[in-house]
């Protein structure tokens, strides 16, 4: 049980959480004596803990973090705890010489987080081969940098910052730290100055002004971090920067501590950068903004830790793909991928290449002389000082990971076979293996790849569960373009029966095991399938040519809508679904695609969820100071000649055409503003709409109770509207009473029928 419950309400919430675990299996369709998968199973799933993996990147060979002498390695894992609404993180230690003998790992450290942050992250080895340094926190604490001595198991805190440390790096001898931290809380509205003179409105967001003194909003900003350098035994030194910092961009100190490498969001984008021909990035480069205001353009910077001077590394923008870096030997250079190169050259051929593509380069420190390694679209992953081999990977998460290796030969670089590079490296490979039907497990292989064995089964309890089988399918959109996705078959599928279907959006990767979907917000693929609903995880091919040519244009949403329509036609043709009982979930960017479909498609959608996303709305445009994307997808600014385009395209102006009951989810302080226009439009027209706000939730939900509210809420929502089923859990009585009132708003002819056999 959780200790120190502070109130009766705390105890009630805890009991409800426990009750949800017990009741979660109701309505599931397990087979062969196995229990059906529930949302509680998804939350309790043990996963490799890595932020980029959490965001969808492939695991590659980053799973095991080896000590400098290679004799041991660690793996960080996490799992949710529904009872106390926490996420538990552990560092597991393995001895290299025992790796092929099914070793039991040593648990070096365990910490838990009740915030939206990782309780353990950014683990580093020191050169002494016995000390790990990491960013950690426990419930009720702000995150700080810790070290743990493996010989004594002694845990030591290395920073003592008054606010949350959100990102860090350390020199190999542990004598110097660089870190980013949240700024001190600062009131903007409730101040004596404002009471006297009022507040000048300039580039603030309306949500920030509304929530100035809200206690749950602490740390909500992601791009206002402060930068510090801390030497052993000295007070941390603040490094000022005119640009914007966030923990989601690189921050790394050279092995000797002399320099640091970091990414920033620019406040002032050079006008000359408009010459770069990056389709996705270009609109943000030329966007009209007030001087000093946050842009969506990233640049890599180099910090002289002795002087505090921060200067551009390459004087060029960073692409949104193939990002990676690694320090060269001794910290005298840095390998970088995903960044463009400066246009301040005279060679016409090279200038044209730099405008249109990124390169993998080595940058000498501090002179910044550039040596190009390859123009291939690859990301830097690691540098081996002994063999002088640079390992690169293809970043495209929808394909198998493609590795390439380049070796320095004098002043030149030569591509070498990956097998040769691994053999020369001589180190074991620790890899995470999974696919859409096989849960992730950690394997270990020798350098030659000739001997591979299971190292650690992350979820042995899955043997007791009945998982939906997933099949990759292809279909033609209603406009003729090719589409693909993953079809989750109900475990008790009966041929000849037409099932209800839920379309989940925002990507598909056959190389990932998605118990929910690509994200933990709103999606619930396995749990929905186990209630007798066909689920299709549809791939919008984000980042691919087929998609990017429509991105941020008035054709973006219509293009995606035709994919949903073609899927309905295809599965109806195959006799798998009842096309009158189709639901759909939109999250983040695909909220816009789903709302557009609800307001513009002639195909019947029986129920929908739109969760915490961009929706091309007029309210979003004015709340966020004329944000760029809204004007691009609606054909211009909402004034003059382009106003008619807004009225035609923007879903918020077309709610009269919605026939489906809609569940709106918004997360985070002020998040409810995102769905307000669509909610108000549907409410005014007396259309069925349910609005759930999770005020402490992140865009990608991580807290167990919030995930349960969102994911289980959607399982209940689609069972109610597509199958006319209700969970008998008495704790959900008010939910169903509310939904029955919404059902009464629907004309009888709009209500979906029950299932039917194929004739």
N, C-alpha and C positions, 0 to 999 in steps of 0.2 A: 504494500500500500504506500501511497505518497505521504511523506511526512510533512508536518507543519501546514496542514490545510488551514487557510486563513479565515474561512467563513462557512456558513451553512451552504451558501451558493456554490462554493468550491467543491464541497462534498457532493452536492447534487449533480454537478457537472461530471465529477469522477464516476459516480454511480451510473450516469447516463452512458458514459464512454464504455464502461464494463458491460452494460446491458447491450450496447450496440455490437460488441464483440460476440456475445452469446447469441444474439438474434440475427447476426449478419448473414448466416447461411440460409435463412428462410428464402424460399423461392428458387434455390439453386438446383441445377440439374446434373449433379455428379453421376458418373457411370462406374460400373465395375467395382462397386463397393467403396469408391472414393468420394470424398466430399467436394462439392463445387467450390470454385474460387470466389472469394469475397473481397470487398474493399479492405477489410481488416487484414487479409493475407497480403495484399499489395503493400499496405503500410508497414507491416512487420517484416517484409522482405529484406534480407541482408544484401547490400550492394557495395561494390567498390566505390570508395569515396574520392571523387575527383571532380572539380567544378566543370572542367571542359567536357568531361564525359557526361555529367549531369545535363549540360547544355546541348548534348547531341553529338559531340565529336567522337571519333573512334578511339578505342582504348590503345591500340598499337602496342608498343613494347614499354609503356610507361607504368605498368601495374606494380612491378617490384622496384623498390628504391634500394640500390646496393650501397653498402659501405665502401669507402674509398679503396680498401684492400680486397674487396670482393668476397669476403668470407661470410657475410650475412646480408640479409635484405629485409625490408619491412613492407607491409601492405596495410593500407588504412581502409577500414570498412565502416559502414553505418547501417542502422536500422531504426525504424520508428517504434515508439512505445506509446500505445493508445491510452494506457492507464494514467500516465502522468503527463501526457501531451508533450513528450520530449523526443529528441532524436539522439541516439546513443552512438558514439564513435569510439573505435578502438584501433590502436596500433599493434599489429601482429608481427612478431619477429620470427624469422626462419634462418636456420644455419645452412649455408650453401652446400656443404658436404653431405647434409642429410636430406636434401631436397627431393631425391628420387626414392626415398624410403617412407613415404606417407607420414611425414613428421606432424606432430601436434605443435601448433605455433605457441610461442610465449606471448602473453598479452602484456605489452610494455606499459601501456597507459590506456585508461578509459575515461572519457569525459562526456557529459551530456549537455545538450542545449535546449532551452525552452524558448529561445529567440528564433529568428529566421536565419541565423548564421550557422556555419559549420562549427561544431564543438572542437574539432581537430582539423587543421588544414596546413598546407605548405610545409610539410615535413622536410627537414634538411639534415644531412650527416655532417659532422665536423671531421676534420682530418685525423683526429685521434682514434677514429673507428669505434668509439664507445659512447659518443654523445649525440643525441638527436635534439634538434631545435624545431619548434613548431608554434603555430598560433593556436591558442586554446581558450576555452571558457567552460564554466559550469553554470547551472541555473542561478540567476541572481547576480552574476558577475559580468563585467565587461571583458571582452577578449583581450588577452595580453600575450606577449611572446614568452614561451617557456622552454626550458631544456630538461632533458631526462638523462641521467647517467645510467647506462645499462649495467655497469658493474655493481652499482649500489641501489638501483631503482629510485634514486633521489630525484624528485621533481623540484625545479627551481624556476621562479619567475624572473625574467630578465628585464622586463619593462614595468613601469608603474605609471601609466598614463591615465589622466583623469577621465578620458573618454575612450571609446572603443578603438583599439588598433585593428585595422581592417586588412592590412597587407604588409608584408615585410620580406626582407632577405638578410642574410648574415654572411660574413666572410668565413673562409674555411677554418680559420683558427678561432672563430667565435669572438673576436675582439671588437668588431664593429657591426652595427645594425643600421639598416635603413628601413623606415616604416612610414605608412600612411595611417592617419587617424581621423576620426570624426571631429569636426570643429566643436568648440564649446557651444552649448545651447545659447541661442541669441533671440531675444524677442524683437519683433519687427513692429507689431501693431500696438501692443499694450505697453507703451513706454511714455515717460513724462514728455519727451520731445513731441511725440505724435499728439498727445493730449493738448499740447500748447499750439502746435503749428500744423497739425494734420500730416498726412503721408503723401509724398510725391509718388504717383503711379508712373512707372517707366516700363521696365521689362519683367516685372513680377508676374507669376502665375496666380490666377484667382484662387486656386486651391491652397496655395501657400499663405495667402492673406486670410483665408477663412479658418485655417488650422494653425495659426501662429502659436497658440498656447496650448494646443491639444497634447496631453501627456503621452498618448500612444504614438505620437509622431516623431519622437526622438530618434535620430539616426535615419530618418526616411530618405534624405537626399543621398544620391549615389555619386555625385560628381562635384562635391565641394570639399574634398578631403584635404588635410594638411600634411605636409611632408617633413620628416625629421631624420636626422642622422645622429646616431648615438654611439660614442666610443666608450669602451670599457672604463668604468670608474668616472665618467664625465656626465654632465647634464646634457640631455638631448638638445640638439641645435635645430631650430626651425629653418627650413629652406622655403623662401617665398617663390611663387610662380604666378604669372599673370593668366595662366591657362587653368584648365579644370582637370582634377584628378579623380580617379575611381579605382576601386580594388579589382575591377574587371579588365584593366589594362596591365601590361607588364610592369613589374618593378623588380630590378635585380641589381645587386652590387657585384663589382668585379672581385675575383678571388682574393686580390690583395687589398681591397677596400678603397683603392684610389679613385675609381669612377663608379658611376651607377647609370643604368639604362632604364628608361621608363617611357610609357606612353601617356599622352595628354589629349584631351579634347580641346581644340583651339578656340580662343575667344576672337581672334582676328585671323581670317584666312587670307593669305596673299592673293591678290587679284590675278597674278600670273599663273596660278594653279588652274585657272579655267581652261588651260590648254590640254590638261589631262583628259583622256577619252574613256574614262571609267563610267559605264552607263548608270550603274547604281549610285556612285559617289558624286558624279558631276552636279546633279541638282543641288546638293548640299554645299558644294564648293561655291557655286554662284548665287546661292540663296541670299536675299537681301535681309540683313540683320543689323541691329544696332551695334555700334562698335563695342567690343568687349563681351557681347552676349554669347552664351554657349552655342557652339555649332555641333554638327554631327560628324566633324572631320577630325581624324586622329593624326598625330605626328609623333614620331619617335624622338626622344631627347636624350642628351648626354649630360650628366651632372658631375662636376668636379667636386668631390666630397670635401676637399681641403678648403677651397675658396667659396663653395656654395654657388658657383656659377652654373647656370642651366642654359644650354644652347642646343639648337637643332642638330641631330645626328646626320640626316641626309637632306634636309631642306626640301622635303617632299611629303605628300599625303600617304597615308597607309590605306591599302585596300582592305576590304572586308573579308578577304579570303587568303588562305595559305600563309597566315601569320605564324611566325616562329622566330626564335633566337637562341643562341648559345654563345657563351664566352669562349674565345680562343685561348690557347695556352698562355698561362700567366696573366691573363686579363689584358694582354697587349692588343687584342682585336676582338671584334664581336661579329658573329655570323647572323645575318638578318634575312628574313623572307617576308613577302607580302607587302613590302613598301615600294612605292615608286622611287625613282632616282631624280635628282635635281635636273632641271632643264637649262641650267646655266652652263651650256657647252656649245661648241660651234659645229661639230661633226653632224651633218644633216641626217645621215643614215641612223646614227645612234640616237639623235634627238627624236626622230620619228618613233623609234623603238621604245624610248623612255616614256613618250606620251601615251602609248597604248598598252603597255604591259609592265608587270613587276618582274623583278629578278631576284635570284639568290646571290647575295654578295657577302664578302668579308670587308669589314671597315676597320682600318688601322686606328688605334687609339694612342695618343690624342689627335694625331694629324688629320684623321678622317679620309685617308687615301682609300679608294674603293677598288676592290678586285672582284670582277664578276665571275661567279662559279658556274651558273647555268641560267638560261631563260625559261626553263621548264616550269610549269605551274606546280611547284612543290613547296612544302613547308619544312623549315629547319626543325629537327627533332633532337639531335644529340651530336656532340663532338668528342672523339676519342683522342686524347692528347698523345697517347703512346703510339698509336698507328697513324695518326694524323688523317683520320677518316671522318668525314661529315655525313651523317645519315639524314635523309630527307624522306618525307612521306607525302602522298597525295592526300589532300584534305577532304575530298568529296566523300561524305559519309554514306552516300547511297551505293557506293561500290566497295569492293574488297580493297583493303588497304594496300596501296602500292608503295613499296619501299625502293629507294635508290641510294647509292652511295658514291661519294666522290673523295678521291685521295689526293692530297697535295704532293706534287712531284716537283721539287724546286720552287719555281715561281708560278708553275702551271697547275691546273686541276684536271684530273683524269677520272672519268666514270669507271668504277670497278663493279664487278658482279656482287650483288648483295650477299650471296653465299660466301664469297671470299672475304668480304668485310666482316661478316659474323665470325668466320673462322679465325681471322686475324685478331678480332676483339677478344675471343677466348672466353667470353662470359656467358653464363646461363641466361636464357631468355625466360622471363616470367610474363605470361600472356593470359588475357581474359578471353575465353571462347564462349560464344553464344550465337544464336540466330533466332529468327522469329518464333521457332517452336522449341528451342532448347534454352533453358535458363542459364545465366552466366555462371561459369566455373573457372577457377584459376588453375592453369597448367604450367609446368616447368619443362623446358627443353634444353638440350645441350646446344652449344654454339653452332654445330653443324646441322642441327635439326633432325638428327638421326634417332634420337631417343627422347621421347616425350611422355610425360605421365601427369596424372591428376595430382595437383598439389593441395587444393582446398575447395571443397564443395560449399559454396556460400549458403545454400538453402536445401539441406537434406530433407526438410519437412515437406518439400514439394512432391515427394514421392506419394504422399497421402492425398494429393489434390487431383481433381479432374480438370485438366486444362482444355480449352477450346483449341482445336487444330487450326493453324493459320495457313492460308494458301495465297501465294502471289497471283493476282489476276490482272489482266489488261483489258481495256475496253476503249471504244471510240466515244469521245465527247459528242454532244449533239451538234457541235459545229465541225466535227470530223477530226479533230486532233487526237493524238494518242494519249491515253492516261493509264495509270497503274495504281495498285494499292494492295492491301492485305485483307483478305476475307477471313474473319473469325467464324468458324462453324460452331453452332451450338453442340455441346458434347453429346446430347441425345438426339441429334438430327435425324429426322424421319423423311426419307425420300418421298416426294410427292406432296409434301406440305409446303404451303407458302407462308413464310415467316415474316414478322415485322423486321425492319432493318433500321439501324442507326448508322449514319455516316459520320465518322470522326475525321476531322480535317487537319491540315498543317503538317503534312509530310508522312513519308513511309520509308522505312529502311529494313530490308529483309535480313540484315546482319545484326539487328538488335532485338533482344527479347523485351517486348513491350507488354507488360502485364496490364497497364492502363492505356497507354498510348505514348506519343512522343514526349508528353509532359505530364506532370502530376496534378495539373489543374484541370478540373471538369471531366477529363476523359476516364473511361471505365470499361475498356474493351472486354477483358476476360470476365469480369463480373456481369456485364450485360449479356454476353454470350451464354453464360451459365444460367441465365433466367429464360433462355429460349428466344433470344433475339440475335439475328445475324448482324454482325458489325463489320463495316468496311473502313479501314484506315486509308484515307485517300491522300495521294501524294500530289501536292501542287508544284513539285519540282523547283522549289525555291533555289535561286542561284543558277539554274540552267537556262540556256538560250531560249527555250520555248516559253519560259515564264518571264525572264527578265525583259524581254522585248515589250511586255505588257505592263510591267511594274510601274506604278505611279503614273498611269495614264487612265483616261476614262474607259479603256478596254480591259483593265485589270479584273474587275469584278465580273463583267459579262463572260470573260474567258473562263474563270473558275466556275461560274454558274453552269456553263455548258458541260463541264466535267461531271458535276453532280447529276445533271439531267441524263447524260449518257450512261452513267452507272445505274440509275433507276431503270432505264430502258433495257440494259444488258441483263441485269439479274431478273427482271420481269420476263424477258425473252427466255431465259434459262429455267423459268418456273420456280425460282428460289424464294421470291419475295412477293408479298402483297403490296402493290405499289400505292395502295391507299393507307398503308401504315408505315410510313417512312419518317424517321426522325433525323435530326442533324445537329451536330455540335460545332460551334465556331469558337476559337480561342485566339486571343492576341490579334494578329493581322487578319486571320480568317473570320473574325467577327464581322468585318466589312463584307467579306464574300458571302457569308451566310445571310446577313441582313439584306444584302442586295438580292439574293435568291428569293427570300421570303417576300420581297416587295416587287420583284420584276419577273419571276419565272411563272409560267403557266402550269408547271408541274405541281402536284399536290404534296405539300409537306404537312404531316400530321402533328408534329411537335418539334420544338427547337430549343436549344440552349445557346446563348451567346455569353462568353465569359471574358471579362477584363481585357477588352481590346479596342483597337482603332476601328472606327465605323464610318469614317468619312462624313461626320456630322457637322452641322453649322455650329452647334453648341461647343463641340471640341475645338473648332476653328477659333472661336472668340475667347474661349477659356484659356487656351494655350497660345495666345498672341499671334494668331494667324499662322499656325504650324504648317509647314510646307506641304506635307502629304495630302491634307484635305483639299488644298487648292489644285494640286496636280491631278488627283483622281476625279475631280469634279469639273475639270476643264477651265480653271482660272479662278480668280477671286470672286466672291459672292456679291458682286456689284456689276452694274452696267450690263454689257452684252453677254457676259458669262453667267449671269444670275439664272437664266433659263436652263443652263446646263446643270446647275446645282439642283434645281427643282426636279429635273428629269432623273438625275443619277443618285443623289444622296438619299439613302434609305430613310433618314429621319423625316423627309418631306413626303414620304410615300407609305406611311403606316396604314393608310386606309385600305391598302391592297393586301395586308397581312391576314391570312386565314388561320394560321397555326397558333396554338398556345405557345407562348415564349417564356422561357426562364432566363432571366438576366442575372449574371453574377459579376460583381465588381469587388476588387480587393484593394486594401491599403487605405491609409488616411486620405480622404478626399476622393477615393476611387469611385464612389457612387455617382460623381458628376459625369463619369464617362458614359454611363448608360441612361442618363436622365432624360435626354431628348426622346430616345426611342421609347422609354417607359412612359413618359408623359403622353406621347402621341397615341400609344396603344390604350392607355387608361382613359383619355378623353373620349376615345371612340368606343369605350366599353368592350374592349377586346381582352381575352384572357392573357394576363401577364403576371408573372411572379418575379419578385426582385429580391435577391439575397446579397447583402453587403457584408464582407468580412474585413472589418476595419484594421485588423492587425496583419492581414495576409500580404504576402509578396505576390508579384506577378506569377512566378512559378511557386506554387504553394509547397511548403515544406513541413509545417506543423501538423501533427497527426489529426487533431480535432478539426482543423480547417480542411484538410484533405478529406476527412470523413464527411463533413458537411457538403463539400462540393461534389465529390465523386459518388458517394452513396446517395446524395440528393438527386443526382442525375439518373442513377439506376432506378430510384423510386419514381422519378418524373416520367421516364420513358415507359416503365411498366404500367403506370397509371394511364397514360394517354394512348399507348400503342396496344396494350393488352388488357386494359380495364382491370388491373390487379392492384391490390393494396397490401402493404406489409401489415400484419396484425399487431406489430409492436405498439403498445399503448402510448409510448413516448412520442409516436408520430401522429397521434390523433388530430392535433391541431393542423398539422401539415395537410392531411387529407381533407379535413373540413374546409380548409382554404381552397384546395384544388377543386373540390366538388362545387364550390361556389363559382369558380372560374369555368367549370364545364357547363354550368347553367347559362353562361353568356354565349355559348356556341349555338348557332342554329343546328337543329337535329341533322340536317343533311351534311353538315360539316364534320360530324363526329365519325371517326373511322369505324368500320365494321370489325367483327371478330375474324379470326383466321379462317381460311377455307382450303379445301383440298384442290389440287390441280385436276381439272377435268380432262 
